[in-house]
Amino acid sequence: MSEDWDTEGAAAGPAVAEQPEIKFFGKWSTDEVQVGDISLQDYIPVKDKYAKFLPHSAGRYQVERFRKAQCPIVERLTSSLMMHGRNSGKKLMATKIVKHSFEIIHLLTGDNPVQVLVNAIINSGPREDSTRIGRQGTVRRQAVDVSPLRRVNQAIWLLCTGAREASFRNIKTIAECLADELI
């Protein structure tokens, strides 16, 4: 009787299920997305374990300092769209806006919208900023380099703010304006 159990276990072996390719919104793969700026590669997470089907992981990225750098970049864009009172907490609406803008980008350019988003973030983030240096009551401005995380944060904020202001009191939807900002 014990021999029967041994042969059945050996024949079955470990069951390994194939994982499907993870694509944003079931359409756009993140495998061929390239981050062109070497300094931003650690702060624009799109590949491998950061690939998601939807930009809604319910992750707690604010708990620890610098953990938001591990949040998928499309989810950060979606979360950044949820600002200004009437849009607060409406993540499904923001997800729908991002999906529509990705569709528009794909129709207009024919490129992968995730790659277009990554390129827009690289191009719109400032490399240099100025800070105030005060000495005995006099204040002057000093040029300083911007950290990579701040570059990504500010780029996402600038893209979302530009799309929000362009669509306010306008016929164009916010998805169309976001697509224009990203392109």
C-alpha positions as CSV (number, residue, x, y, z in Angstrom):
1,M,0.0,0.0,0.0
2,S,2.8,2.4,0.8
3,E,4.4,1.6,-2.6
4,D,1.2,2.8,-4.4
5,W,1.4,6.1,-2.6
6,D,5.1,6.6,-3.5
7,T,4.5,5.9,-7.2
8,E,1.6,8.3,-7.4
9,G,3.5,11.1,-5.8
10,A,6.5,10.6,-8.0
11,A,4.4,10.6,-11.2
12,A,2.5,13.8,-10.3
13,G,5.5,15.9,-9.4
14,P,5.4,19.5,-8.5
15,A,2.7,21.5,-10.4
16,V,4.1,24.6,-12.0
17,A,1.6,27.0,-13.5
18,E,2.7,29.4,-16.2
19,Q,2.2,33.0,-15.3
20,P,0.6,35.2,-18.0
21,E,2.5,38.2,-19.3
22,I,1.6,41.2,-17.2
23,K,0.4,44.1,-19.2
24,F,-1.1,47.4,-18.1
25,F,-4.8,47.4,-18.6
26,G,-4.3,44.1,-20.4
27,K,-2.8,45.9,-23.4
28,W,0.6,47.4,-22.9
29,S,3.6,45.4,-21.9
30,T,6.3,46.8,-19.7
31,D,9.1,44.4,-20.8
32,E,10.4,46.6,-23.7
33,V,10.2,49.9,-21.7
34,Q,13.6,51.5,-21.4
35,V,14.5,54.2,-18.9
36,G,16.9,56.4,-20.8
37,D,18.4,58.4,-17.9
38,I,20.7,56.3,-15.8
39,S,20.2,58.4,-12.6
40,L,16.4,57.8,-12.7
41,Q,16.5,54.0,-13.3
42,D,16.0,53.2,-9.6
43,Y,13.2,55.8,-9.2
44,I,11.0,54.9,-12.2
45,P,9.8,51.4,-11.4
46,V,8.1,49.7,-14.4
47,K,9.6,46.3,-15.0
48,D,9.6,42.8,-13.4
49,K,8.1,42.9,-9.9
50,Y,6.7,46.4,-10.5
51,A,4.6,45.3,-13.5
52,K,0.8,45.4,-12.7
53,F,-2.4,44.9,-14.5
54,L,-4.0,47.9,-12.9
55,P,-2.5,51.0,-11.2
56,H,-4.3,50.2,-8.0
57,S,-2.2,48.0,-5.7
58,A,-3.4,49.4,-2.4
59,G,0.2,49.4,-1.3
60,R,1.3,51.5,1.7
61,Y,4.1,53.4,0.1
62,Q,3.9,56.4,2.4
63,V,4.7,54.4,5.6
64,E,8.4,54.6,5.3
65,R,10.7,57.3,3.9
66,F,11.7,56.7,0.3
67,R,9.3,53.7,-0.1
68,K,7.3,55.7,-2.7
69,A,10.2,55.2,-5.1
70,Q,9.1,51.5,-5.3
71,C,5.5,52.4,-6.2
72,P,4.8,51.6,-9.9
73,I,5.1,54.8,-12.0
74,V,1.6,54.5,-13.6
75,E,0.1,54.1,-10.1
76,R,2.0,57.3,-9.0
77,L,0.5,59.1,-11.9
78,T,-2.9,57.9,-11.1
79,S,-2.6,58.9,-7.4
80,S,-1.3,62.3,-8.4
81,L,-4.4,62.9,-10.5
82,M,-6.5,62.6,-7.3
83,M,-6.0,66.1,-6.0
84,H,-8.0,69.3,-5.5
85,G,-10.9,68.5,-3.2
86,R,-13.5,67.3,-5.7
87,N,-11.2,64.6,-7.0
88,S,-9.9,63.4,-3.6
89,G,-10.2,59.7,-3.1
90,K,-11.6,58.9,-6.5
91,K,-9.0,56.4,-7.6
92,L,-11.3,54.5,-10.0
93,M,-12.0,57.8,-11.8
94,A,-8.3,58.6,-12.0
95,T,-7.6,55.1,-13.3
96,K,-10.2,55.5,-16.0
97,I,-8.6,58.9,-17.0
98,V,-5.1,57.3,-17.3
99,K,-6.6,54.4,-19.3
100,H,-8.3,56.7,-21.7
101,S,-5.2,58.9,-22.1
102,F,-3.1,55.8,-22.8
103,E,-5.6,54.8,-25.5
104,I,-5.3,58.3,-27.1
105,I,-1.5,58.2,-26.9
106,H,-1.4,54.7,-28.6
107,L,-3.8,56.0,-31.3
108,L,-1.8,59.2,-32.0
109,T,1.8,57.9,-31.8
110,G,1.5,54.1,-32.2
111,D,4.1,53.7,-29.4
112,N,3.8,52.0,-26.1
113,P,2.1,54.5,-23.8
114,V,4.1,53.4,-20.8
115,Q,7.3,54.2,-22.7
116,V,5.8,57.6,-23.6
117,L,5.0,58.2,-19.9
118,V,8.6,57.3,-18.9
119,N,10.1,59.6,-21.5
120,A,7.7,62.5,-20.4
121,I,8.9,62.1,-16.8
122,I,12.5,62.1,-17.8
123,N,12.1,65.2,-20.0
124,S,9.9,67.2,-17.6
125,G,11.9,66.7,-14.4
126,P,14.2,69.6,-13.6
127,R,17.9,68.9,-13.3
128,E,18.9,72.1,-11.4
129,D,17.1,74.3,-8.9
130,S,17.9,77.2,-6.7
131,T,17.8,77.5,-3.0
132,R,18.0,80.5,-0.6
133,I,21.3,81.1,1.2
134,G,20.8,83.6,3.9
135,R,23.6,85.3,5.7
136,Q,23.1,88.1,8.3
137,G,19.8,89.3,6.9
138,T,20.8,89.2,3.2
139,V,19.4,86.5,1.0
140,R,20.8,85.3,-2.3
141,R,19.9,82.4,-4.5
142,Q,22.3,79.5,-5.0
143,A,22.1,76.9,-7.8
144,V,21.9,73.3,-6.6
145,D,21.4,69.9,-8.3
146,V,18.1,68.1,-7.9
147,S,18.0,64.6,-6.4
148,P,16.5,61.9,-8.7
149,L,13.5,61.3,-6.5
150,R,12.6,64.9,-6.4
151,R,13.0,65.1,-10.2
152,V,10.4,62.3,-10.6
153,N,8.1,63.8,-8.0
154,Q,8.2,67.2,-9.6
155,A,7.8,65.8,-13.1
156,I,4.7,63.9,-12.1
157,W,3.3,66.9,-10.3
158,L,4.0,69.2,-13.3
159,L,2.4,66.8,-15.8
160,C,-0.8,66.4,-13.7
161,T,-1.1,70.1,-12.9
162,G,-0.7,71.0,-16.5
163,A,-3.4,68.5,-17.6
164,R,-5.7,69.7,-14.9
165,E,-5.4,73.3,-15.7
166,A,-5.6,72.7,-19.5
167,S,-8.9,70.8,-19.1
168,F,-10.5,73.3,-16.6
169,R,-13.3,75.3,-18.4
170,N,-12.5,73.6,-21.6
171,I,-14.3,71.3,-24.0
172,K,-11.3,68.8,-24.0
173,T,-11.5,66.1,-21.4
174,I,-8.8,65.7,-18.8
175,A,-7.8,62.4,-20.5
176,E,-7.1,64.3,-23.8
177,C,-5.2,67.0,-22.0
178,L,-3.1,64.4,-20.1
179,A,-2.3,62.7,-23.4
180,D,-1.2,66.0,-24.8
181,E,1.0,66.7,-21.8
182,L,2.6,63.2,-22.0
183,I,3.2,63.4,-25.8
